[in-house]
Amino acid sequence: MKKYYSDGGEYVYHKQWWQDVAYDRQKPVIVDGQKREKGGEMMWCSINGDFCLSSEECGTDCPDYIPCNGQNGRCRELKACFNSTGIRYLITEKGSVRIYKELKE
């Protein structure tokens, strides 16, 4: 599932969420396409709202630690980080999605 990010926001959302935003505002939104970062050291803690090194900063020392399997291991609140695909999209209030601009890095 593709994810999208808007300047000024902190979170990455799916297409339907941005279509709802455009519909509610009754004007198009411009968002950047995102891809999941694979093999990165950083993770996003959805409770604390901060980046952390998954192997060092998250674990039984954290009061919000909830292991995925209920016993030990990775916390279920750790989310993957995303990187830009270099493509900006325009999502209209009618729900259509089209490429707006390709960003050069």
C-alpha positions as CSV (number, residue, x, y, z in Angstrom):
1,M,0.0,0.0,0.0
2,K,1.4,3.4,-1.0
3,K,1.8,6.0,1.7
4,Y,2.0,9.8,1.3
5,Y,3.4,12.7,3.3
6,S,2.5,16.4,3.3
7,D,4.9,19.2,4.2
8,G,4.4,20.4,7.7
9,G,3.0,17.0,8.9
10,E,4.7,14.4,11.0
11,Y,2.9,11.3,9.8
12,V,2.6,9.3,6.7
13,Y,-0.9,8.3,5.6
14,H,-2.5,6.1,3.0
15,K,-4.3,7.4,-0.1
16,Q,-7.8,7.2,1.3
17,W,-6.9,9.4,4.3
18,W,-5.6,12.2,1.9
19,Q,-8.6,11.8,-0.3
20,D,-10.8,12.5,2.7
21,V,-8.7,15.5,3.6
22,A,-9.1,17.0,0.1
23,Y,-12.8,16.3,0.2
24,D,-13.3,17.9,3.6
25,R,-11.2,21.0,2.5
26,Q,-12.9,21.1,-0.9
27,K,-9.5,21.8,-2.5
28,P,-6.7,19.6,-3.7
29,V,-3.8,18.5,-1.5
30,I,-0.2,18.0,-2.7
31,V,1.6,15.2,-1.1
32,D,5.0,13.4,-1.5
33,G,5.0,9.6,-2.2
34,Q,6.8,7.6,0.4
35,K,8.4,4.2,0.5
36,R,9.2,2.1,3.6
37,E,12.8,2.3,4.7
38,K,14.3,-1.2,4.6
39,G,17.2,-2.1,6.8
40,G,17.4,1.3,8.5
41,E,18.5,1.6,12.1
42,M,15.8,4.1,13.1
43,M,12.2,3.3,14.0
44,W,9.3,5.6,15.0
45,C,7.7,5.2,18.4
46,S,4.0,5.8,17.9
47,I,3.5,6.4,21.7
48,N,6.3,8.8,22.4
49,G,6.2,10.4,19.0
50,D,10.0,10.2,18.5
51,F,12.6,8.4,16.5
52,C,14.7,5.8,18.3
53,L,17.3,3.2,17.6
54,S,15.2,0.0,17.8
55,S,18.0,-2.1,19.3
56,E,19.2,0.4,21.9
57,E,16.4,2.8,23.0
58,C,13.4,0.5,23.0
59,G,12.9,-2.4,25.3
60,T,12.0,-3.4,28.8
61,D,13.4,-0.1,30.2
62,C,10.6,1.8,28.5
63,P,7.3,2.1,30.5
64,D,5.3,1.9,27.3
65,Y,7.0,-1.3,26.0
66,I,4.5,-3.8,24.7
67,P,6.1,-6.8,22.9
68,C,4.4,-8.0,19.7
69,N,4.2,-11.6,20.8
70,G,3.2,-10.7,24.4
71,Q,6.4,-12.0,25.9
72,N,9.5,-10.4,24.5
73,G,11.0,-8.9,21.3
74,R,10.2,-5.9,19.2
75,C,7.7,-3.4,20.7
76,R,4.4,-3.3,18.8
77,E,4.4,0.5,19.0
78,L,7.6,0.7,16.8
79,K,6.8,1.7,13.3
80,A,8.9,1.8,10.2
81,C,10.4,5.0,8.9
82,F,9.7,6.2,5.3
83,N,11.8,7.8,2.6
84,S,10.6,9.9,-0.3
85,T,10.1,8.3,-3.7
86,G,10.9,11.7,-5.3
87,I,7.4,12.0,-6.8
88,R,4.9,14.6,-5.7
89,Y,1.2,13.8,-6.2
90,L,-1.9,16.0,-6.5
91,I,-5.0,14.5,-4.8
92,T,-8.2,16.3,-5.8
93,E,-11.4,16.7,-3.7
94,K,-13.1,14.2,-6.1
95,G,-10.5,11.6,-5.1
96,S,-8.3,11.4,-8.2
97,V,-4.6,11.0,-7.8
98,R,-2.1,12.2,-10.4
99,I,1.6,12.9,-10.6
100,Y,2.2,16.6,-9.9
101,K,5.9,16.8,-10.1
102,E,9.0,14.7,-10.0
103,L,11.5,16.0,-7.4
104,K,15.2,16.0,-8.1
105,E,17.5,14.9,-5.3
